[in-house]
Amino acid sequence: MTELEKARNEINRIDSRMAELFEERMAAVKTVAEYKRKNGIRVTDQAREAEVIARNSALVKSETVRPYYVSFLQNNMELSKAYQHRLLEGMRVAYSGVEGAFANIAASRIFPDAKAVSHSDFKTAYDSVVNGECDCAVLPIENSHNGDVAQVMDLTFFGTLYINGIYDIEVVQNLLAVKGTTMDEVKRVISHPQALGQCAKYIREHGFEPVEAVNTAVAAKQVAEFGRHDTAAIGSDEAAAKFGLKKLEAHINESGNNTTRFAVFSKTPKTSAEKDNQFIMLFTVSNEAGALGKAINTIGKHGFNLRALKSRPTKELIWSYYFYAEGEGNINSEKGREMIEELKENCSTLRIAGSFEKEIILRGSEK
């Protein structure tokens, strides 16, 4: 047997073993995909990919071969993601609004392979996950210009679902009208209250009458159905395209950096949380001097940083409030468990709504 034949036989032997290992790897990938579906986690995780490449490429001793192994790892990851995307095609993601609404756009960007399921309002979308109709819900919790989405905060406090991720998505508002409309014909604008708030300065400057709608896409649909030149909608490019509207003016929101934070709600909390560095908790304290201060001091004493602390009425007792807190640090660590135990002594109620590694910024249609 020649040296060439020996080498080819060795390659065949290795390839045979690699085929077995590849099947084992893809079986593990399937488990990962099922976990992501159950916990409402998107497929792409760039930080995790970079970590795996750095760690595994260091195992290759030959500096000449190492770059090729990096390419091998990257190709394996692309195959893994492609397989996960295929497995998640049946995933159902709830959102509030109609096709073309910003929540629909957010759901499609976070879970590009899933079926986005429209619901009439936040609670209905939330409840669809509670009753098992959908795998997770994508709901807005805050806009950088117009503040908190109170209804979703209340659902987080009173409900049973967990937040396993927060995604920042830029919101660009446009003035939409039926074709043939000119600016001087527009007298009133229809949109969701949040969108109207984001464009309040523009509306005042043009003397438009603001009219509230359930969401931006519904507003666009109404304008298309009315067919009137005196009424325009405020909404997205996607809504304009879907309902055949003309974009009279683009980017009319007051803030040039208009971003909405969307939370992904699912029935189960994450279990693989070793690297989580952000958390959301909700709690109430007794109505006595220093009670809230004790809770805040407890969080700081254990080395956790509060990024946000907001209050909302509980609606159960007059002048009774719950507190929504976002913090930095691994709440699943030993220090986190100690903090939670101490908070239970100071708080009347305490709910850990979720934890995740970091907030993710999504732009365009990236996967």
N, C-alpha and C positions, 0 to 999 in steps of 0.2 A: 504494500500500500504506500502510495506516495505521500509526501508531506502535505500536499494540497488536499488529497482525499482525507487524510487524518483531520486536517483543520475543518473541512466541510462536515465530517461526521461529528466533530465536537460542536460545531455550530448547530447542527440538527438536534443533538442531545440537549443543548442549552435552550434552543427554541421550544422544544417539547416541554421542558420544565417551565419555561416562561409562559407558555400557553395555559398550563395548569394554574400558575400563580396569577395570571391575568384574570382567569375566571374567579379565583378566590377574591381578588381585589375588587372586581365588579360586583360580587355578592356583598362585599362590605359597603361599596358605594350605594347599593340599593338600600341597605339599612340606613345609611346617612340620609338618602332622599326621603325615606319614610319618616325619619326623625324630623327633618326640615318641614315636611308637610304637616305633621302633627303639632309642631311648635311654631308654625308661621315664620319660618326663616328662609330667606332667599338663597338661591343656589350659589351665586358668586360671592366669594370671600377673599378679596385680594390680599389682605394681611396674612391670612392663613396660608395662601399659596406661596407668598414670599418666604414665610417661615419654613415651610416644608422644603422648598428648593434650597434654601441656605443650609438647613440641617442635613438633608440627604446628600447634597452634592459634596459636602465635606467628607463623606464616607469614601469617596473615590480618591485613591492615593495619587494616581497619575494626573499631573497638571495638564498634560496633553489631551487626555481622554475626558477630563472633567467638563469642559464646555459642551461636549457632545452628550454627556449624561444630563446636563441641565436641559438641553433641548429635548431629550427623551422624557424627562420629568414633566416639562411643559406640555408636550404632546399627550402624555398620559392624563394630565389634568383636564385638557380640552376634551378628551374622550370621556372622562369621568363626568364633566359638566354636561356634555351632550346627552349622556345616558340619564343623568338626573333630570334634565329638562324633559326628556321623553317620558320618564316615569311620573312627572308632576303635571302632565297635560290634563289629567282629570281633576286637578286641584280646583276647588271653588273658593273664590275670594269675594267677600261681601264689601260693598261700599254704599254710601248714601248719595243718591242722585241718579242721573240718567247718563247714557253714553255721551262722552264729550265733556262731562263735568270734571273739575280738577281732581276730585277723589277717584274718578274712573281712570284718569291719566296716571295718578299716583299708584293705584293698584296694578295697572299694566306695566309700569316701570319697575316696581318692586318684584312682581311675579309675572314676567312676560309670557310664561307658558301656561299659566292658569286661566281658568274661565272667570272673568270678572262678573259678579252677579249684582245687579242693581236693586236697591231698596229705597223706599220712599223717605226714610229719615234715619237718623243715627241709631235710635233705639231698635228699630226693626232690623237694621244691619247687624247690630250687636247681638240681638236675640237669635238671629239665624245661626250664629256660631254656638250659642248656648244650647239650642235644640238640635244641633248636628246637621242642619241644612247646608252650612258652609264650613270650610276648614278653618278659616280665619277672617278677620275683618280689618280693613284699612280705614282708619278714621282720623280726621285732623284734630290735633290737640292745641295748636297754637300757631298764630301768624305773626311774623316779625314786625309787622306794621300795626295790625289791628288787635293783637292780644289773644287771650285764651279763648278756647271753644268750651264754654261752661257746660254745655250738655254732655260733652264727652268726658269732661272731668267728673261729672256726677255719675255717669255710667261706670267709670273706673272705681269710684268709691263704693257705690251701692251694689255693683255687679260682682260676678264671680270669675270673669276672664282675666288673663294675665297679659301684660305687655312684654313681648320678647324682642322688640326692636323699635327704633325710632329712625325715620328717614326724613331728611331735609330736601324739599323739592321747591325749586324756584317757581313762583307764580307770576306770569305775565298777563296782565289784563288789557283787553283791547275793546274799542268801541265798535260794535257790530250792528249792521242795519241791512235791510233788504236792498237788493241791487237797484241802482238808480237814485238812491238817497244821497242828498248833499248835507253838509254840516249845518247849514242855516235852516234846514227843515226840522231838525231834531229838537223836540221840546221836553221829552222825558226819557229816562233810562231805567231799565229793569235789570235787577240782579240780586244775588244773595246778599244779605246784610253785611257779611264780611267783605265782599267785593266792593259794595257801595262805600264802606268805611275806608278801604284801601285807596279808593279813587275820589274821596270826599272833596279834596281841593280842586280837582279837575271838574267835578260836577258843579261846584259853587262858581268857579270861574266862567263856566259856560251857561249858567243859569238854568240847568236842567232840573226837572222834577224827579227825585229818586223814588222808585217803586220797588218794594221788596218781592223777591221770588224765592222758591224753595231752594234753588241752587242756580249756578251760572248757566248750566246747560238747559235747564227748564226755561230760563229767561230767553235764551237764544231761540229755543223752539217756539216760544210764544210770539216773539217778534217775527219769526218766519211765517207763522200761521196768521198773524194779524195782517201782514203785508202792508203796513202803514209806514209812511216816511217820517212821521213825527215821533216815532217810538224806536229806540235803539236798545241793545242789550250790552252788558259788560261781561266779557267771557274770554275763552281761550281760542287759539288758532284752530284747535281740533273741533270746537263747537261751531265755529264759523264754517269749516269745511263740511261738517256733518249736516248742517241745516241750510247750506247754500247761501250764507250771508256774506255781505261785503264788509271788509275791515276798513272803517272810515279813518280811524287813527289807532296806532299801535302803542303799546307800553304806556298806558295812561295812568297806571298806579303811581301814587305819590312817591313811594320809596323806590329807588333804583335797585335796591336789594330786597325784593319782596319774596320772602320764603315762608312756606308753610311746613310745619313739622307734622308728619303723619305717624301714628303709632299702629303697630300690628298687634291685634288682640287674638289670642288663641285660648283653648280650654285648659291647656296644661302649661306649667312653668318649665323653663329650660332645666335640664339636669346636668348638662356639661357646661358648667359655669365657672371653671377654674380661673379663666382669664377675664371674666366680667369686671368692668371698671365703672359702670354706671348703674344706678338703681332708682326705682320709683317707689315711694311708700306713702300711705295715707293714714292719718291718725286723728283722734280727738283727745282732748285733755279736759279735766274737770275745770269748771268755771271758778277758779280761785287764783289769788295772786301768786305769780311765779311759776305756774304749772307749765305754760308754754316754754318759758325760759329753761326749765329743768330738762324738757325734752330736747331742746336745741343744744344745750350744754352736753347732754349725753352723747349726741351724735358727734360733736366736736371732740369730746374727751377721748373717744375711741379712734380718732384719727381720720374721720370722714368729713368731707367738705360738702356743704350744701350749695348747690348751684341755683336752686330756686325754692321758695317757700310761699305758697299761696293759700288763701282761705276762701271757703265757700260755705254758705248756710246749709245745715243738715236738713232743713225743712221739717224736722221732727219736733223740735222745740224752738220757740221764738228766741232769737239772738244766740242760737247755738251753731257752732261752726266746726267744720272738719278742715284739716290742713293737708295740702298736696305738696309733697316734697320730692325734689330730684337731687340726688347726691352722687358724689364721686368716691370710688373705692369699691372693693370687692365685698359685698354684703354676705357672700357665702363663705367667707374666710372665718377663722376662729374669732378674730376681732369683731367681725360682723355679727356672728352669733351672740357674742357677749353683749354687743350694743343692743341687739333686738331684745334679749332677756331683760336688760335694764330698762329699755323703753316700755316694756310691758308693765313694769311696776309704776311708771309715771303716766302712762296713757290709758284712757278709758277704752279705746279701741285702737288696734294697729293692724294694718294690712300691707303686706309687701306685694305690690302690684307686679313687679318684675325686675329683672336685671339683664344687662346685655354688655357686650364688650365695648362698643362705642357707637355714637350716633353717626349715621352714614349719609353723606351728601350725594344725591343723585342728580345728574344733569342729562338732558336729552333723553334718548331711549336706550341708555346703556343697560346691559344685563349684568 
